[in-house]
Protein backbone atom coordinates (compact mmCIF):
# COMPACT_ATOMS: atom_id res chain seq x y z
CA UNK A 1 0.00 0.00 0.00
CA UNK A 2 1.50 3.32 -1.06
CA UNK A 3 1.65 6.33 1.20
CA UNK A 4 -1.12 8.88 0.83
CA UNK A 5 -0.22 12.55 0.52
CA UNK A 6 -3.17 14.77 1.41
CA UNK A 7 -4.10 17.50 -1.04
CA UNK A 8 -5.04 19.86 1.80
CA UNK A 9 -2.14 22.14 2.76
CA UNK A 10 -2.47 23.33 6.39
CA UNK A 11 -2.03 27.00 7.24
CA UNK A 12 -1.42 26.48 10.96
CA UNK A 13 -4.72 28.17 11.85
CA UNK A 14 -6.87 25.01 11.90
CA UNK A 15 -8.79 24.08 15.04
CA UNK A 16 -10.55 20.71 15.25
CA UNK A 17 -13.87 20.72 17.09
CA UNK A 18 -14.48 17.16 18.27
CA UNK A 19 -18.09 16.75 19.40
CA UNK A 20 -18.47 13.68 21.60
CA UNK A 21 -21.21 12.10 23.67
CA UNK A 22 -19.36 13.50 26.73
CA UNK A 23 -18.96 17.07 25.42
CA UNK A 24 -16.87 19.18 23.06
CA UNK A 25 -13.09 19.18 22.68
CA UNK A 26 -11.25 21.93 20.79
CA UNK A 27 -7.79 21.12 19.46
CA UNK A 28 -5.29 23.55 17.93
CA UNK A 29 -3.88 21.54 15.05
CA UNK A 30 -0.13 21.68 14.40
CA UNK A 31 -0.23 22.27 10.66
CA UNK A 32 3.28 23.70 10.47
CA UNK A 33 4.84 20.88 12.54
CA UNK A 34 2.91 17.89 11.14
CA UNK A 35 1.42 19.01 7.80
CA UNK A 36 0.74 15.49 6.48
CA UNK A 37 -1.15 14.44 9.62
CA UNK A 38 -3.11 17.68 9.84
CA UNK A 39 -3.92 17.64 6.10
CA UNK A 40 -5.11 14.04 6.39
CA UNK A 41 -7.21 14.76 9.52
CA UNK A 42 -8.81 17.83 7.88
CA UNK A 43 -9.67 15.84 4.74
CA UNK A 44 -11.19 12.96 6.75
CA UNK A 45 -13.17 15.36 8.96
CA UNK A 46 -14.53 17.24 5.93
CA UNK A 47 -15.74 13.94 4.42
CA UNK A 48 -17.57 13.06 7.65
CA UNK A 49 -15.28 10.04 8.15
CA UNK A 50 -15.25 10.42 11.94
CA UNK A 51 -18.99 11.06 12.35
CA UNK A 52 -20.61 8.50 14.68
CA UNK A 53 -17.47 6.44 15.26
CA UNK A 54 -16.88 5.22 18.83
CA UNK A 55 -13.85 5.32 21.07
CA UNK A 56 -12.58 1.74 21.17
CA UNK A 57 -9.55 1.82 23.46
CA UNK A 58 -9.07 3.32 26.92
CA UNK A 59 -6.06 2.79 29.13
CA UNK A 60 -6.35 4.72 32.39
CA UNK A 61 -3.62 7.32 32.76
CA UNK A 62 -2.39 6.62 29.22
CA UNK A 63 -4.69 7.20 26.20
CA UNK A 64 -8.26 7.21 24.87
CA UNK A 65 -8.32 6.12 21.20
CA UNK A 66 -10.87 6.43 18.41
CA UNK A 67 -11.12 6.80 14.65
CA UNK A 68 -11.59 3.14 13.69
CA UNK A 69 -14.33 2.86 11.03
CA UNK A 70 -14.99 -0.71 12.24
CA UNK A 71 -16.91 0.87 15.15
CA UNK A 72 -19.41 2.70 12.93
CA UNK A 73 -21.94 -0.13 12.56
CA UNK A 74 -21.95 -1.04 16.25
CA UNK A 75 -23.82 0.63 19.08
CA UNK A 76 -21.87 1.72 22.15
CA UNK A 77 -22.66 -1.43 24.16
CA UNK A 78 -21.45 -3.65 21.32
CA UNK A 79 -18.20 -1.63 21.04
CA UNK A 80 -17.62 -2.15 24.77
CA UNK A 81 -18.19 -5.89 24.32
CA UNK A 82 -15.97 -6.16 21.23
CA UNK A 83 -13.20 -4.03 22.77
CA UNK A 84 -12.89 -6.52 25.62
CA UNK A 85 -12.06 -9.26 23.10
CA UNK A 86 -8.60 -9.06 21.47
CA UNK A 87 -10.10 -10.77 18.39
CA UNK A 88 -13.11 -8.44 18.28
CA UNK A 89 -11.79 -6.63 15.22
CA UNK A 90 -11.56 -3.18 16.76
CA UNK A 91 -8.40 -1.15 16.32
CA UNK A 92 -7.69 -2.56 12.87
CA UNK A 93 -9.69 -0.24 10.61
CA UNK A 94 -8.55 2.75 8.62
CA UNK A 95 -9.26 4.89 5.58
CA UNK A 96 -7.73 2.42 3.11
CA UNK A 97 -4.32 4.08 3.00
CA UNK A 98 -1.43 5.07 5.28
CA UNK A 99 0.48 8.32 5.78
CA UNK A 100 4.15 9.00 6.47
CA UNK A 101 5.18 9.36 10.11
CA UNK A 102 6.30 12.86 11.08
CA UNK A 103 7.52 12.29 14.65
CA UNK A 104 11.19 12.68 13.62
CA UNK A 105 10.60 15.96 11.75
CA UNK A 106 8.07 17.58 14.13
CA UNK A 107 10.05 19.99 16.36
CA UNK A 108 7.20 20.02 18.92
CA UNK A 109 6.45 16.30 19.02
CA UNK A 110 5.65 16.10 22.73
CA UNK A 111 2.98 13.84 24.17
CA UNK A 112 1.70 16.21 26.86
CA UNK A 113 -1.64 15.93 28.66
CA UNK A 114 -4.37 16.35 26.02
CA UNK A 115 -2.03 15.95 23.05
CA UNK A 116 -3.71 14.64 19.89
CA UNK A 117 -1.62 12.04 18.06
CA UNK A 118 -2.01 9.32 15.45
CA UNK A 119 -2.07 5.65 16.32
CA UNK A 120 -0.25 3.22 14.05
CA UNK A 121 0.96 -0.37 13.82
CA UNK A 122 4.60 -1.48 14.06
CA UNK A 123 5.39 0.26 10.76
CA UNK A 124 6.23 3.93 11.46
CA UNK A 125 4.42 4.91 8.24
CA UNK A 126 1.17 3.06 9.00
CA UNK A 127 -1.07 5.77 10.50
CA UNK A 128 -4.35 6.44 8.72
CA UNK A 129 -7.39 7.55 10.69
CA UNK A 130 -7.04 6.29 14.26
CA UNK A 131 -6.05 8.93 16.77
CA UNK A 132 -5.63 9.20 20.51
CA UNK A 133 -5.66 11.82 23.23
CA UNK A 134 -3.01 11.55 25.93
CA UNK A 135 -4.32 11.16 29.47
CA UNK A 136 -1.31 12.82 31.09
CA UNK A 137 2.22 13.22 29.73
CA UNK A 138 3.52 10.20 27.75
CA UNK A 139 7.13 11.14 26.85
CA UNK A 140 7.99 7.53 25.92
CA UNK A 141 5.79 7.99 22.81
CA UNK A 142 7.62 11.11 21.55
CA UNK A 143 10.16 9.23 19.45
CA UNK A 144 7.67 6.96 17.66
CA UNK A 145 4.22 8.56 17.27
CA UNK A 146 3.24 11.84 15.62
CA UNK A 147 1.59 14.53 17.72
CA UNK A 148 -0.50 16.79 15.48
CA UNK A 149 -2.52 18.90 17.91
CA UNK A 150 -2.96 20.14 21.46
CA UNK A 151 -6.21 20.45 23.35
CA UNK A 152 -7.13 24.07 24.05
CA UNK A 153 -10.63 23.38 25.49
CA UNK A 154 -12.21 20.22 26.84
CA UNK A 155 -9.48 18.48 28.84
CA UNK A 156 -12.24 17.67 31.34
CA UNK A 157 -14.22 16.04 28.50
CA UNK A 158 -11.21 13.92 27.49
CA UNK A 159 -10.98 12.76 31.11
CA UNK A 160 -14.57 11.47 31.00
CA UNK A 161 -14.26 9.53 27.72
CA UNK A 162 -14.40 5.74 27.82
CA UNK A 163 -14.77 2.85 25.36
CA UNK A 164 -18.13 3.11 23.58
CA UNK A 165 -18.43 6.90 23.82
CA UNK A 166 -19.40 8.44 20.48
CA UNK A 167 -17.48 10.82 18.24
CA UNK A 168 -20.61 12.61 17.03
CA UNK A 169 -18.72 14.73 14.50
CA UNK A 170 -15.42 16.48 13.84
CA UNK A 171 -15.45 19.90 12.20
CA UNK A 172 -12.51 22.11 11.35
CA UNK A 173 -12.47 25.86 12.03
CA UNK A 174 -9.98 28.16 10.33
CA UNK A 175 -9.31 25.81 7.43
CA UNK A 176 -8.55 27.23 4.01
CA UNK A 177 -11.03 26.38 1.28
Residue pairs with C-beta under 8 A, 6 or more apart in sequence:
1 97
1 98
2 97
3 97
3 98
3 99
3 100
3 125
4 40
4 95
4 97
4 98
4 99
5 36
5 99
5 100
6 36
6 39
6 40
6 42
6 43
6 99
7 39
7 43
8 39
8 40
8 42
8 43
8 175
8 176
9 35
9 39
9 176
10 29
10 31
10 32
10 35
10 38
10 39
10 42
11 31
11 174
11 175
11 176
12 30
12 31
12 32
13 31
13 174
13 175
14 28
14 29
14 31
14 38
14 42
14 172
14 173
14 174
14 175
15 26
15 27
15 28
15 29
15 152
15 172
15 173
15 174
16 26
16 27
16 29
16 41
16 45
16 116
16 149
16 170
16 171
16 172
17 24
17 25
17 26
17 170
17 171
17 172
17 173
18 24
18 25
18 26
18 27
18 50
18 154
18 167
18 170
19 167
19 168
19 169
19 170
19 171
20 55
20 157
20 161
20 165
20 166
20 167
20 168
21 76
21 165
21 166
21 168
22 157
22 160
22 161
22 165
23 154
23 156
23 157
23 160
24 153
24 154
24 157
25 133
25 151
25 153
25 154
25 157
25 158
26 151
26 152
26 153
26 154
27 116
27 149
27 150
27 151
27 152
28 149
28 150
28 152
29 38
29 41
29 42
29 116
29 148
29 149
29 172
30 37
30 38
30 106
30 108
30 147
30 148
30 149
30 150
31 38
31 39
33 102
33 106
33 107
33 108
33 109
33 147
33 148
34 102
34 106
34 109
34 146
34 147
34 148
35 102
36 99
36 100
36 102
37 99
37 102
37 118
37 127
37 146
37 148
38 148
38 149
40 99
40 128
40 129
41 131
41 148
41 149
41 170
42 172
42 175
44 50
44 95
44 129
44 170
45 170
45 171
45 172
46 172
46 175
48 169
49 69
49 95
49 129
50 66
50 67
50 129
50 167
50 169
50 170
51 167
51 168
51 169
51 170
52 72
52 166
52 167
52 168
52 169
53 66
53 67
53 68
53 69
53 71
53 72
53 166
53 167
54 66
54 71
54 74
54 76
54 79
54 163
54 164
54 165
54 166
54 167
55 64
55 65
55 66
55 79
55 161
55 162
55 163
55 164
55 165
55 166
55 167
56 65
56 66
56 68
56 70
56 71
56 79
56 82
56 83
56 90
56 91
56 163
57 63
57 64
57 65
57 66
57 83
57 90
57 91
57 132
57 163
58 64
58 65
58 161
58 162
58 163
59 135
60 135
61 135
61 136
62 134
62 135
62 136
62 138
63 132
63 133
63 134
63 135
63 138
64 132
64 133
64 135
64 158
64 161
64 162
65 91
65 119
65 130
65 131
65 132
66 130
66 131
66 132
66 167
67 119
67 129
67 130
67 131
67 167
68 90
68 91
68 92
68 93
68 94
68 129
68 130
69 93
69 94
69 95
69 129
70 89
70 90
70 91
70 92
70 93
71 79
71 90
71 93
74 82
76 164
76 165
76 166
77 164
79 90
79 163
79 164
80 163
80 164
81 88
82 88
82 89
82 90
83 90
83 163
83 164
91 119
91 130
93 129
93 130
94 128
94 129
94 130
95 128
95 129
96 128
97 128
98 120
98 123
98 125
98 126
98 127
98 128
99 118
99 125
99 127
99 128
100 125
101 120
101 124
101 125
101 127
101 145
101 146
102 109
102 146
102 148
103 109
103 124
103 142
103 143
103 144
103 145
103 146
103 147
104 143
106 146
106 147
106 148
108 147
109 142
109 146
109 147
110 139
110 142
110 147
111 117
111 134
111 137
111 138
111 139
111 140
111 141
111 142
111 145
111 147
112 134
112 137
112 150
113 134
113 135
113 136
113 137
113 155
114 133
114 134
114 150
114 151
114 155
114 158
115 133
115 134
115 138
115 147
115 149
115 150
115 151
116 131
116 132
116 133
116 147
116 148
116 149
116 150
116 151
117 131
117 132
117 134
117 141
117 145
117 146
117 147
117 148
118 127
118 130
118 131
118 132
118 145
118 146
118 148
119 127
119 130
119 131
119 132
119 145
120 126
120 127
120 130
120 145
124 144
127 146
133 151
133 158
133 161
134 141
135 158
135 159
151 158
